Amino acid sequence: MTAALASILEWINGMVGSYAYAIIIFTILIRTVLAPLDIMQRRSTQKMNAIQPKLKELEKKYGKDKQKLQQKQMELYQKEKINPLGGCLPAIVQMVLLFMLFAVIRQLVGTPDNPGALVGQSFLWIKDISLPDAFWVTTKTGEINGYFILPALSGITQYLYMKLSMPPQTSSAQQQNPMGCSQETMNIFFPLFSLYITSTYASAFALYWVVSNIFQVVEFLIIKPKDTSLVQESVKEG
């Protein structure tokens, strides 16, 4: 799979003549392919939020019998056609893809003894996309490589997307869905992880991350009204 991603990126680069712009195009293509998975994740989260009153009623009724409570919760999930893990699976798939792309870019960066194709390629304010976009990093010629713009954008856009698409759960909701991912934890972890990795690794990777986040935010704002309507109808029918 990693080899396939590398081949696609190389093919796009051959057409546009720039790895930076090839990564932007590649990211848009990947996010378009993953769009159905994103939609599934959002709808699963919205459905879980929509049935919180029903889950709370079950907790009041069967709170003293944990086994019975879990049984009734699973029956409600089945009735409403909700997968408690539906909000986590898409995130796992995207993380796997992220690490594979990380491996591809690492190959293109190369080593000091054997530089890869990204070395020396520039993008707007960044002198070398094989190096981090940071003012404390200098190129071989002694120039400042960047101004920390991409890492900052990666953290901001990641946080924005998490807040838009995954509103925080109440403590009760977290207890009622022990098999699901904690939204509050994800809202904190992913932006910090994004900021860290994009400030310590190649700007090419940071470019992918930022474009990916922007794509998801725009996609969410466009599709959100339709998602909300479908979820409300589904829960009402259930």
C-alpha positions as CSV (number, residue, x, y, z in Angstrom):
1,M,0.0,0.0,0.0
2,T,2.9,2.4,0.8
3,A,4.4,1.7,-2.6
4,A,1.1,2.5,-4.2
5,L,0.9,5.8,-2.5
6,A,4.4,6.6,-3.5
7,S,3.7,5.8,-7.1
8,I,0.6,8.0,-7.2
9,L,2.6,10.9,-5.7
10,E,5.4,10.4,-8.1
11,W,3.0,10.4,-11.0
12,I,1.3,13.6,-9.9
13,N,4.8,15.2,-9.4
14,G,5.7,14.2,-13.0
15,M,2.6,16.1,-14.2
16,V,3.0,19.3,-12.2
17,G,6.8,19.4,-11.7
18,S,6.6,20.2,-8.0
19,Y,6.4,17.9,-5.0
20,A,4.8,20.6,-2.9
21,Y,1.9,21.1,-5.4
22,A,1.8,17.3,-6.0
23,I,1.2,16.8,-2.3
24,I,-1.6,19.3,-2.3
25,I,-3.3,17.6,-5.2
26,F,-2.6,14.2,-3.7
27,T,-4.2,15.2,-0.4
28,I,-7.3,16.5,-2.1
29,L,-7.7,13.2,-4.0
30,I,-7.2,11.2,-0.8
31,R,-9.7,13.2,1.2
32,T,-12.2,12.9,-1.6
33,V,-11.8,9.1,-1.5
34,L,-12.2,9.1,2.3
35,A,-15.2,11.5,2.3
36,P,-17.8,8.7,2.7
37,L,-15.8,7.5,5.8
38,D,-15.8,11.0,7.2
39,I,-19.6,11.2,6.7
40,M,-20.1,7.9,8.4
41,Q,-18.1,9.0,11.4
42,R,-20.0,12.3,11.8
43,R,-23.4,10.6,11.5
44,S,-22.5,8.0,14.0
45,T,-21.4,10.8,16.5
46,Q,-24.6,12.8,15.8
47,K,-26.8,9.7,16.4
48,M,-25.1,9.0,19.7
49,N,-25.7,12.6,20.8
50,A,-29.4,12.4,19.6
51,I,-30.2,9.3,21.8
52,Q,-28.6,10.6,25.0
53,P,-32.0,11.3,26.6
54,K,-33.0,7.6,26.0
55,L,-29.6,6.4,27.3
56,K,-30.1,8.6,30.4
57,E,-33.5,7.0,31.0
58,L,-32.0,3.5,30.8
59,E,-29.3,4.5,33.3
60,K,-32.0,5.7,35.8
61,K,-34.0,2.6,35.3
62,Y,-31.2,0.0,35.3
63,G,-28.4,1.8,37.0
64,K,-28.1,-0.7,39.8
65,D,-27.9,-3.6,37.5
66,K,-24.8,-3.0,35.2
67,Q,-25.3,-6.1,33.2
68,K,-28.9,-5.4,32.5
69,L,-28.0,-1.7,31.7
70,Q,-25.4,-2.8,29.1
71,Q,-27.9,-5.2,27.6
72,K,-30.6,-2.5,27.2
73,Q,-28.1,-0.1,25.8
74,M,-27.0,-2.6,23.1
75,E,-30.7,-3.2,22.3
76,L,-31.2,0.5,21.9
77,Y,-28.1,0.8,19.6
78,Q,-29.4,-2.0,17.5
79,K,-32.9,-0.5,17.3
80,E,-31.5,2.9,16.3
81,K,-28.9,1.2,13.9
82,I,-26.0,2.7,15.8
83,N,-22.5,1.2,16.0
84,P,-20.9,2.4,19.3
85,L,-17.5,2.1,17.6
86,G,-18.7,3.9,14.5
87,G,-16.9,7.1,15.6
88,C,-13.6,5.4,16.1
89,L,-13.2,3.1,13.1
90,P,-12.9,5.9,10.5
91,A,-10.3,7.7,12.8
92,I,-8.2,4.5,13.0
93,V,-8.3,4.0,9.2
94,Q,-7.2,7.6,8.7
95,M,-4.3,7.2,11.2
96,V,-3.1,4.1,9.4
97,L,-3.1,6.1,6.1
98,L,-1.3,8.9,7.9
99,F,1.5,6.7,9.0
100,M,1.9,5.2,5.6
101,L,2.2,8.6,4.0
102,F,4.7,9.5,6.7
103,A,6.8,6.5,5.5
104,V,6.5,7.7,1.9
105,I,7.7,11.2,2.7
106,R,10.5,9.8,4.8
107,Q,11.7,7.9,1.8
108,L,11.6,11.0,-0.3
109,V,13.5,13.0,2.3
110,G,16.2,10.4,2.3
111,T,19.3,10.6,4.6
112,P,22.3,13.0,4.8
113,D,24.4,10.6,2.9
114,N,21.7,9.8,0.4
115,P,19.3,12.8,0.0
116,G,15.9,12.1,-1.4
117,A,13.9,13.9,-4.1
118,L,12.3,16.4,-1.7
119,V,15.7,17.9,-0.6
120,G,16.1,21.5,-1.9
121,Q,12.6,21.8,-3.2
122,S,10.9,25.0,-2.1
123,F,7.3,26.1,-1.5
124,L,6.3,29.8,-1.1
125,W,8.0,30.9,2.1
126,I,9.6,27.5,2.8
127,K,13.2,27.1,1.4
128,D,13.3,23.3,1.7
129,I,10.2,21.1,2.1
130,S,12.4,18.3,3.4
131,L,13.0,20.3,6.5
132,P,10.5,21.6,9.2
133,D,8.8,24.9,8.6
134,A,10.5,26.6,11.5
135,F,12.6,29.7,12.1
136,W,15.1,27.7,14.2
137,V,15.9,25.4,11.3
138,T,18.4,26.5,8.7
139,T,19.2,25.2,5.2
140,K,22.6,24.2,4.0
141,T,23.1,27.8,2.8
142,G,22.4,29.1,6.3
143,E,18.9,30.6,5.5
144,I,16.0,30.3,7.9
145,N,13.8,27.5,6.4
146,G,10.4,28.8,7.5
147,Y,8.4,30.8,10.0
148,F,6.4,28.1,11.9
149,I,3.3,28.8,9.7
150,L,2.4,25.3,8.7
151,P,2.7,23.8,12.2
152,A,0.6,26.6,13.7
153,L,-2.0,26.1,10.9
154,S,-2.0,22.3,11.5
155,G,-2.8,22.7,15.2
156,I,-5.4,25.4,14.6
157,T,-7.2,23.6,11.8
158,Q,-7.1,20.2,13.6
159,Y,-8.7,21.8,16.7
160,L,-11.3,23.6,14.6
161,Y,-12.3,20.4,12.8
162,M,-12.5,18.4,16.0
163,K,-14.7,21.1,17.7
164,L,-16.9,21.4,14.7
165,S,-17.5,17.7,14.0
166,M,-17.3,16.2,17.4
167,P,-19.0,18.3,20.1
168,P,-18.0,17.4,23.7
169,Q,-19.9,14.6,25.4
170,T,-21.3,14.9,28.9
171,S,-19.7,12.8,31.6
172,S,-22.9,10.7,31.6
173,A,-22.6,10.1,27.9
174,Q,-19.0,8.9,28.3
175,Q,-20.1,6.4,30.9
176,Q,-22.9,5.2,28.8
177,N,-20.7,4.6,25.8
178,P,-17.6,2.8,27.4
179,M,-16.6,1.2,24.1
180,G,-16.5,4.5,22.2
181,C,-13.7,7.0,21.9
182,S,-13.7,9.9,24.3
183,Q,-14.4,13.0,22.2
184,E,-12.9,15.3,24.9
185,T,-9.7,13.4,24.8
186,M,-9.5,13.4,21.0
187,N,-10.2,17.1,20.9
188,I,-7.1,17.7,23.0
189,F,-4.8,15.0,21.8
190,F,-5.0,15.4,18.0
191,P,-4.3,19.1,17.8
192,L,-1.3,18.7,20.1
193,F,0.0,15.7,18.2
194,S,-0.5,17.6,15.0
195,L,1.5,20.6,16.3
196,Y,4.3,18.4,17.5
197,I,4.8,16.2,14.5
198,T,4.5,19.0,11.9
199,S,7.0,21.2,13.8
200,T,9.6,18.4,14.0
201,Y,9.4,16.8,10.6
202,A,9.5,17.7,6.9
203,S,7.3,20.6,5.7
204,A,6.0,18.3,3.0
205,F,4.2,16.3,5.7
206,A,3.0,19.4,7.4
207,L,1.6,20.6,4.0
208,Y,-0.4,17.4,3.7
209,W,-1.8,17.7,7.2
210,V,-2.9,21.3,6.8
211,V,-4.5,20.8,3.4
212,S,-6.2,17.7,4.8
213,N,-7.6,19.5,7.7
214,I,-8.9,22.5,5.6
215,F,-10.6,20.0,3.2
216,Q,-12.4,18.3,6.1
217,V,-13.5,21.6,7.7
218,V,-14.9,22.8,4.3
219,E,-16.5,19.4,3.7
220,F,-18.1,19.4,7.1
221,L,-19.6,22.9,6.7
222,I,-21.1,22.0,3.3
223,I,-22.5,18.6,4.3
224,K,-23.5,19.3,7.9
225,P,-27.1,20.5,7.2
226,K,-27.9,17.3,5.2
227,D,-26.2,15.1,7.8
228,T,-28.2,16.7,10.7
229,S,-31.5,16.3,8.8
230,L,-30.9,12.6,8.0
231,V,-29.8,11.8,11.5
232,Q,-32.9,13.5,13.0
233,E,-35.2,11.5,10.6
234,S,-33.4,8.3,11.4
235,V,-33.7,8.7,15.2
236,K,-37.3,9.8,14.9
237,E,-38.2,6.8,12.9
238,G,-36.3,4.5,15.4
